[in-house]
Amino acid sequence: MQKKELLKSIPAVNDFLAAPEAEEIIDEYSRDKFLQLLRKELDNIRSEILSSDFEVDNFNLNHLNVKYIINNIEKKLKIKSEAGLKKVINASGVIVHTNLGRSNLAAEALKKVLEIAENYSTLEFDLEKGERGYRYNKVKELLKDLTGAESAVVVNNNAAAVMLVLTALVQRKEVIIARGEMVEIGGSFRIPEVMENSGALLQEVGSTNRVYSADYVNDINENTGALIKVHTSNYRVQGFTHTVSSKELAETAHSHQLPLIEDLGSGILFDLSDYGLPYEPTVKEKIEAGIDVLTFSGDKLLGGPQAGIIAGKEQYISQIETHPLMRALRVDKMTLAALEETLKLYYDFEKAVKRIPTLNLITESSEVVKKRALKLESKINKKDAFKVELIKTAAKIGGGAYPLNKFDSYGLKLSLEQKSTEAFISELRKFETPVIARIQADKAIFDLKTVKDEEIELLADSINQVLAEVF
């Protein structure tokens, strides 16, 4: 058969439209989408045949079969329709995984989000007065109670919080910051760029590893609007270092009638050192140290929804929440519902540790994780062609928190020998519920720290299915 004959053998569009298999696909995805992909598929076949290196004898004639082409179209339409947000199994061992949505919400928060999302609510309605209310009243009350701050307000993330604070308080004025605190917060977003876009003028002081109160004092002038401290929650400089404490810097700022702003990043409400974690300053400790305006995230160590929380002195918070930019950055009813319910759990910290997934995983013992790993191992269909081992792993919090700290954890290591580990991991990402694992020394690692009990059966099925196809 020659190229011309092959080209003539390509079915016509009407042949596909007449096929019963096409009718079902059109009903589900629409005629336009079906025809769009069909024409692309047929064009690809023509291009392949007409290419200079095409060999007729090597061409599979089944690829011109109507059912075969329709089947390909259906697969592509299904993949395209399922693109976007979907649930995954996180077997990476990173608890607050930025790319996988950070913190999972507590059951109480999920219930409240569903209730508020499917009904009208008191978002901005005062039941007592029967008139328009203020959406932040309840969350303000909760944050004041839990942090000791005079007031608080919430925006859509911590970068937005920092930008809003600087825009509202020190636009077109200088803000003094230690050179070693000019951090990048992930995704190529840098603190200096966020600050500069607020209209504030950054003034760096000190060296990368050492800064003193005198460095700040020496740079204060008539155009200075504030001092700012950025907690290096996503990295550490160790060795020959010196920083100025929040309390000392607050005294310096106040002696010059200036506010002290601090970006705490992954803010925590309670000290977790009793659970074996290094000391990290709590929000309340920062407020007590004299910070005038403090910003931190709602979806990292707090374990709530994505949000940027601003807490501090009433005189500054009132300026911030009445600024026009506040409306552009405000959070919606579902975020508020989730945040309120998460904060309520913190009134009883022992309850919070049990009920908030992020805290629960952080404080969970490695022996509990080991049981999950053993359960998964028992469900893997063993073959001589690959090796499955129970191993100790090092899980971490992620999300820019506790950068040097790792947890003893357990997982499974799969050695595929002559097969591609990258291809194996890639296939696991193609399931309806994708599996996200990691590769280490060309071995597939499944860290059970971040895998739920109820996900083990599905994880095992996914692994077994790919292994059966590979071997």
Secondary structure, DSSP 4 states (H G I P E B T S, - for coil): --HHHHHHHSPPHHHHHTSHHHHHHHHHH-HHHHHHHHHHHHHHHHHHHHSTT--GGG--GGGG-HHHHHHHHHHHHHHHHH-SS---EE-SSBSS-GGGTSPPPPHHHHHHHHHHHTS---TTEETTTTEE--TTHHHHHHHHHHH--SEEEEESSHHHHHHHHHHHHHTTSEEEEEGGG--B-STT-BHHHHHHTTT-EEEEES-SSB--HHHHHHH--TTEEEEEEE--TT----SS-B---HHHHHHHHHHTT--EEEEEES-BSS--GGGTPPP--BHHHHHHTT-SEEEEESSSTT-SSS-EEEEE-HHHHHHHHTSTHHHHHB--HHHHHHHHHHHHHTTSHHHHHHHSHHHHHHH--HHHHHHHHHHHHHHS---TTSEEEEEEEEEB-BTTBSTT--EEEEEEEEE-TTS-HHHHHHHHTTSSS-EE-EEETTEEEEEGGG--GGGHHHHHHHHHHHHHHH-
